[in-house]
Amino acid sequence: MGTVTRTVRIDRIVDSRIVALADKERLSTNFLVNKALRRYVEWEAEAEHFGFVSVPNSIVGKTFDYLTEEQARDFGGWAGKNKIPEIVSFWFKKLDIENSLKALDLMGTQYGRAFRFEYSFDGRIYTLILKHDMGPKASAFYSELVKSLFDMQGLRAETMETEDQIVSKVYPVQGHGSSVSSSSLEQYETLVKAR
């Protein structure tokens, strides 16, 4: 990945804050500016289309406290079947496991900070770890979100829930590849057209 030299004008106040933050974090101002621009290009510009908001995890966790476990699971299943596929398709133009993992990483660890996300692939099975620190109802929510999201793609997700994280194994279903099955794709396209 090469670099480009570009001259830009920025507000004095922004410049002084960049310099102060770079000094405090012991980073170069160039690194900090690139990080900020990357975040805007990779996250902020796209997240605006879906109404993402920055809310402290403690507030989100408290919101889950007001749900029953069943409501949290229903909510997660809805999100995994409706909103997350929309986001994946919008950002990456194709709903498949690789793009779903990229989107979860963007919403989690990289920019959205809703959770910490890691995954690995052993050549057959994807193992996902989603750590949220918001309690068992959030685990129920994220568990159903992951199951629904990958079910739409002809994949099977098995999850293990603890109070503050889920671990999910995502397997191919016999007769399906890693891209969206035709029946799931038709169902998804119908949902999108209905909006």
N, C-alpha and C positions, 0 to 999 in steps of 0.2 A: 504494500500500500504506500504509494508515494505521497508527497506533500506538495502544496501549492503556496506560494507567497502571495499574500493579498493585503492591501492596506485598507483599513476601515476606520471610520470615525466613531468614537463612543463618547457618551456623556462623561464629564469629569468625575461626577459622583460615582458612577459605575466603575470607572478606571481606578479611583482611589480604593474602592471596596475590593476590587480584584487584587490590587497590589497588597492590601492589608491581609486578605485571606491567603494569598500565595505565601506571604511571609509567615503567617501563623501556621500554615500547614506544611511549610518548607517545600513548596512546589514552585516550579517556574510559572510565571504569568502566562506564558505560551501554553503550557500544559493545562492550566485552569481554564483558559479561554476555549481551547479545543474541546475540553470536557463539557463545558457549558453548551457550546454549539452542537456537539454530538447529541447531547441530551435533547436539545430542542428539535433537531432534525429527526432523530430516531424515535422520540417519545412524544414530546409536547405537541408538535404539529399534528400528529396522527391521533393522539388521545383526545384532543378537543372534539373530534368528530363523534365520540362516544360519551361525552360528558363526564370524563374521569374527573374526580375531585380529590384533593389532598385532605385526608382526615387522619388524625392520629389513630394508631392501632388500638389504643385503649378505648376510644369511642366505638370503633367497629366491634371490638370484643364485648363491650357493654351492650351493644345492640343485639348481638347474638344471645345474650343472657335473657332477653325478653321473648325469644322464640322457644318453642318446644323443640325437642330433638327432631321430631317428625317435620315440623315446619322448616327447620334448618336444612334437612335432607331434601325436602320438596323444592326449596329455594335454590339449593345447589344443583339439583337435577335440571331445573328450569334454566339456570345460567349456563350450564354445560351444554344444553341442547339448543339454546337460543342466542344468548349474547356472545359467548366466547367464539362460536363458529363465525358469527358476523365479524368480530374483530380480526380473527385469523384470516378470513377471506379478504377483508378490506386491506389489511397490511401486506399480506403476502400473495394475494390473488389466487391461492389454492389452499383448500382445506385438506391437510394430510398431517401425519404424525410429526414430521420434522418441523413444519411451520407451527403446529400447535405447541411444540416444545419451545420454539423461539418466542412465541407470544407469551407463554407462561413465564419464561425467563424475563422478558421485558416488563410484564406486570408485577413480577415478584422481585427478584434480586436486583436487576439492573436499574429500573426506573420507578416503577409503581410502588415498590416497597411494601406491598400488601403481605408478602411472605418471603422467606428465603427459599430458593429453589435450586435443586441440583438434580441431575439425571445421569445415568450411564446406560450403555447398550452392550450386551455381551455377544451380539451377532444374531440373537433370536428374541431376547426379552429386554424391554426397557424397564429400568428401575428408576422411579421418580421419588424424590424426597421433597416434601413441601412443609416447611416449618413456619408456623404462624404465631405461636405464643398467645393465642386468644381463647383457649379453652375447648372443651369437648364438643360444643355445638358448632364451633367454627370447623373442627375436624370433620364433623358430620356433613357440613356444607361443602367443604373442599373435596371430601371423599366422593360425594354424589356428583359434583361438578366434573371431576376427572372421569368417573365411570361414564357419565352421559356424553361427554366430549368425545371420548374414544370409541364408545359404542356406535356413534354416528359414522365412524370411519371404518366400521367392520372389525374393530379390535375389542379385546376383552381386557378390562382393568380390574384387578383384585387389589383391595386396599386394606391396610392395617392402620387403625386409628389409635393414637394416644391422645392425651389431653391437649397437647400443643403442636402435633404434627401428624401428617399422614405419610405412609410409605406405600407406593403403588407399583405393582408389577403389571406391565402392559404386554399382552400376548397377541400374536396374530390369531384370528379365528380361522379354522379350517376352511379353505376355499376362498379366503379373502386376502387381498394384498394390503399394503399399508395405506393405500389411498381410499377415498370414500367409496363405499359400496353404492351401486346404482340406486337401490331403494332408499338409502339414507340421503343420497344427494337429491333425489326427487323430492323427498320430504322436506329437506332444508330449503330447496328452491321455492317450494310452495309457501313455506313460512316467510321467506324474504319477500316474495311477491305480494303476500297478504298485507304487508306493512305499508 
